[in-house]
Amino acid sequence: MSAFEMVVMIAAGALATQLTRWLPFLAFPTVEKTPKVITYLGKVLPACMWGLLIVYCFRTSDPLTGWHMAPELIAAGVVVALHVWKKNMSLSMIGGTVVYMLLIRTVFV
């Protein structure tokens, strides 16, 4: 890849990132009230993302082989426990990921 192509790709990435940051403010100026559908999506999408992450995490797990999904289930339990305890989505996901990676790299090799 040439230097020009790298610069173009970096510029395209930066433009796309900035566009996603500015577009909501351009689409919904402060003078107008936010549409109800956007408010609704803001309430339901976090739960939908949790469901999507659960499906993604367990999609390749096979309960009939090996450790019967033990690392996945233990890590999922850690995520739930952390979220109930601290109510912090980032901490829950990071904690579950760390526990899962430690389990598959050390205990369930």
N, C-alpha and C positions, 0 to 999 in steps of 0.2 A: 504494500500500500504506500502510495506516494505521500509526501508531506502535504500537498494540496488536498488530497482525499481525506487525510486525517483532520485537517482544519475544517473542511466542509462537514464532516461527520460530527465533530465537536460542536460546531456552530449550529447544526440541525438539532442536536441534543439539547443544547442550551436554549434555543428558541422554543422547542417543544416544552421544556420544563417551565420556562417563563410564561408561555401562553397558558398553560394549565393553572398557573398562579394568578394571572391577571383576568382571565376570562370570567370567573364568577363575579368579580367586581364590575366588569364592563356589562355583563348581562343583567345584573340586579343592582342598580345604583341605590344608594341609601335613601333616596327620596321615596322610592316605591317600596311597598311591603313585599316580602319574600313570598312567592306563590306557595300554596298549601302542599302541592305535590313535592316541592323541594324540601319543605319542612318534614313531610312524611318520610321521604327517602333518607334524610339525615337521622331520623329516629330508627328506621328498620335496617339500614345497610350495615351497621356494625354487627348486629346479630347474624345477618346473612353472611358476612365475611367469616365469622366464627364457624358457621356451618360449612362454608366452602373450604376452610382450612382443615376441618375435621375429615371431610371427604377426601381431600388431597393427601392428608397424612396416612390414612388407612387404606388408600386405593390399592396398594401393592402388597398389603399384609395378608398372609395366609394363615388362618387360625388352626389349620390341620397339620402344619409342619413345624419342625424346629421347636422353638420355645413358645409356641402358641401365642404369638404377639405380646409376649411379656414386656419387652422394652417400650413398645408403643403404648400399652395400657398403663404402665408405671408412669411414663412421661405425661400421658393425658391426665392421670390422677394428680400429678404435681401441678399441672396447669390449672386444673379446677381448684385445688387446695390454695394455690397462690392467689387466684382470682377472688375466691371467697374471703381469704384473709386480708389482702391488701386492696382489692378492687382496682388494680392497675393492669390494664391490658398489655402494655409493653413488658412489664415485669413477668407477667404470666407466660407470655410467649417466649421470652428469652430464657426464663427459668426452665420451662419444659424442653426447649431445644438443648440447653446445656445438659440436663439430666439424660435426655435421649442419647445425645452424642457420647456422653461418658459411659452409658450402659452398653451401647453397641461397640464401643472401642475397647472397653476393659472387661466387663462382666460377661456379656453374651457374645463372645468372639466366635 
